[in-house]
């Protein structure tokens, strides 16, 4: 039981750190999106708001999704969903496709957020508040890492879109932890 609890904790904390990284990439890459898609600030604002719209929709539906699929299936679906949305951002040929991709990203990140908070909440019912605060500390850590991550990707000669594509590595590593141990 202790090993499973530790694995769940590591999984949830890794998910939240990944959420922090990916969710904070948008601020770093805004100027590059403007340049690549010939946007003005209004269109960029509309584009980035679709992350929040996707997020709000999934927060609204989260209870029904958990009841229907359960946390473990939602975890699996969330990882697949996020890999698809991050790849779609990388492959976006135009503004409208990118807008849909950002909507998918927002909903996917929220799906994983819901799963990680619930996993910690269920696993640590006696110290729930402390553990959820610690969980969100990892989100903040991801937010701190994001600008350095984008800078590294750009300095290595890749485009801003690669920073989203390379974020899939975090999603692939997360479930592999269980397999390795």
N, C-alpha and C positions, 0 to 999 in steps of 0.2 A: 504494500500500500504506500509506503514512504517513497519508494522509487517512482511509482506512477505519479504521486503528488509532485515530486521534484521535476519530473519530465513535463507535466502539465504547466508548472510554474515557468520553467525555462521556455517552453513553447509560447505561452501567453506573453511573456516579457519580450521575447524575440519578435513576435508579431507586432507588439506595440512600438518597439523601436523601429521596425520596418515602416509602420504607419507614419511615424514621425518623420522619417527620412522622405518617404514618397510624398506625403502631404505638404511638406515644406519645399519641395523642388520647384513648385510653380512660381514662387516668388523669385527664385534665382534665375529662372529661364524666361521670364516675361519679356525682357528686351529682345531675346533671340526669336521668340515666337512672333513678336511684332515685325521684326526684320524679315523672317522667312515667309510669313503669310501676308505681308504688306498690310498690317492692321493699324488702326488707331487705338488709343487707350480705351475708348468706349467698347470697341469690339473685343479687346483683350479682357476687359471687365466682364462682359457678357460670357465670353468663353470660359473664364475661370469660375464664374458663378455656377456653371453646370456641375462642377465638383460638389458644391454645397447642395444643389438641388437633388442630385443623386443620393447624397448622404442623407438628407432629410427624408426622402422617400423610404429609404431602407430602415431608418430609425422608426418611422411610422409603422412599417410592416414587420419589424423584428420579432415581436411576440408571436405572431402567426407563423413566421418562418421557423422559429425555434420549436413551436408545438408540432408543426408538420414534419420537419426533417431531423430535429435533434441537433445538439451542439457539434458532435463529431462530423456528421454529414455536412453541416454548414461550414465547418472548418475546411473540409476538403473542397467543397464548392467555392468557398471564398478564395482559396489559394488558386484554383483553376481560373476563376472569374478575374482575379487580379492579374494573373499572368497574361490572359487574353487582352485585358484593357491596357496594360502597360505596353504590350506588343502593338496594339492598335494605335496608341499614341505615337510610337516610333514609326509606324507605317503610314500615318495619316497623310493622304495626298492633298487635302484641302481643308479649309476652315470648318466646314460643316462636319466632315468626318472626325476632325479633331474635337469638335464640340461634343459629339456623341461619345467619343472615346473618353473625354473628361467626365462626362456623366457616368459612364460605366466605372471609371476609376473611383469616383466619389462613393458610389454605391458599394463597390467591392471593398474599399477601405473600411467602410462602415460595417460591412458584414464581418470582417475580421476583428474589428474593434469590439463589436457586440459579443463575439465568441470569446475573445480573450478576457473581457471583463466578467462574463458569466463563468468561465472556467475558474478564475481566481475567486470569485464570489462563492461558488459552490465548494471549492476545495479548501478554502480558508474561512469558514463561516465564523469562527471565534475571533479572528483578527481581520475581518473583511475590510474595514475602513483603512487600516494601515496598509494592507496588501494592495488595495485599489489605488491608494495614493502612491505607493511604490511603483505600481504598474504605469501610472501616468508620468512618473519621473522618467521612465524609459522612453515614453513618447517624446518628452522634452529632450532627452539625450539624442534621439533620432533627429529632432529639429535642429539641434546644434551641429550634428554631423552633416546634414543636407548641403549647406553651402560649400563645405570642404569637398564633399563628394562631387558636386557639380564642377567645382573648380578643377579638381583632379581629372575628371572626364574630359573637360575642355582643353586642359593643358596637354593631355595625351593625344590631342588631335581629333577627338570625336566631336560630334554635334551635340546640341542640347538634348535632342531626342534620344540619344544613346543613354543619357542619364536615367531616363525612364526604363529603357530596355534593360540596362545593366541592373536595375533594381529588382528584376525578376530573380536574380541570383539569391537575394535574401529570402524570397518566397520558396525557392527550391531547397535551400539549405535548411529552412525551418522544419519541414516534416522529416528530413533525412536524419535529424538528431535522434529521433526514436529508432531508426533503423541501425544507426552506427552503434549506439549503446546496447 
